[in-house]
Amino acid sequence: MADDTLTLSLDSGGDVVIKLRPDLAPGHVARIVENAKEGFYDGVVFHRVIPGFMAQGGDPTGTGMGGHPNKPDLKAEFSREPHVRGVCSMARASNPNSANSQFFICFDDATFLDGQYTVWGEVTSGMEHVDALPKGEPPRTPGKIVKATVA
């Protein structure tokens, strides 16, 4: 199947390969693919990196308050898929239907998020590059996505 992986090339020189899960969240996967193909994620930082929890990025403003300026928020596609190490899920505000472009990658089990956030992918290689992202909320010198590509 085409468009089944997303590769995030990080400024640390490493690639993070994510298997997309349209079986769990077809609408969210379509948005991630669309954003990547448009170059929306290129140059975007990981603005919130909490050790033992997750790394969050996808906000063009780098503040955690922004999303795609020209696209509506997405309807929640919650599933029973557990939030465990390497799982990619959408960030959102308190409204369950407020996911837009921000996402996070789990460092460790975060099963308290299950059924409340939309899981859209899973890291298949390069998790060590996620582990190496500068930590903080926000990090002093945040790690950056140089290029996001879909294959």
RACOR-V928010 format. One record per residue. N is the residue number from 1. RES is the residue in one letter. SS is DSSP state (2 for helix, 1 for strand, 0 for the rest). Layout:
n;res;ss
N;RES;SS
N;RES;SS
This chain:
n;res;ss
1;M;0
2;A;0
3;D;0
4;D;0
5;T;1
6;L;1
7;T;1
8;L;1
9;S;1
10;L;1
11;D;0
12;S;0
13;G;0
14;G;0
15;D;1
16;V;1
17;V;1
18;I;1
19;K;1
20;L;1
21;R;0
22;P;2
23;D;2
24;L;2
25;A;2
26;P;2
27;G;2
28;H;2
29;V;2
30;A;2
31;R;2
32;I;2
33;V;2
34;E;2
35;N;2
36;A;2
37;K;2
38;E;2
39;G;0
40;F;0
41;Y;0
42;D;0
43;G;0
44;V;0
45;V;1
46;F;1
47;H;1
48;R;1
49;V;1
50;I;1
51;P;0
52;G;0
53;F;0
54;M;1
55;A;1
56;Q;1
57;G;1
58;G;0
59;D;0
60;P;0
61;T;0
62;G;0
63;T;0
64;G;0
65;M;0
66;G;0
67;G;0
68;H;0
69;P;0
70;N;0
71;K;0
72;P;0
73;D;0
74;L;1
75;K;0
76;A;0
77;E;0
78;F;0
79;S;0
80;R;0
81;E;0
82;P;0
83;H;0
84;V;0
85;R;0
86;G;0
87;V;1
88;C;1
89;S;1
90;M;1
91;A;0
92;R;0
93;A;0
94;S;0
95;N;0
96;P;0
97;N;0
98;S;0
99;A;1
100;N;0
101;S;0
102;Q;0
103;F;1
104;F;1
105;I;1
106;C;1
107;F;0
108;D;0
109;D;0
110;A;0
111;T;2
112;F;2
113;L;2
114;D;0
115;G;0
116;Q;0
117;Y;0
118;T;0
119;V;1
120;W;1
121;G;1
122;E;1
123;V;1
124;T;1
125;S;1
126;G;0
127;M;2
128;E;2
129;H;2
130;V;2
131;D;2
132;A;0
133;L;0
134;P;0
135;K;0
136;G;1
137;E;1
138;P;0
139;P;0
140;R;0
141;T;0
142;P;0
143;G;0
144;K;1
145;I;1
146;V;1
147;K;1
148;A;1
149;T;1
150;V;1
151;A;0
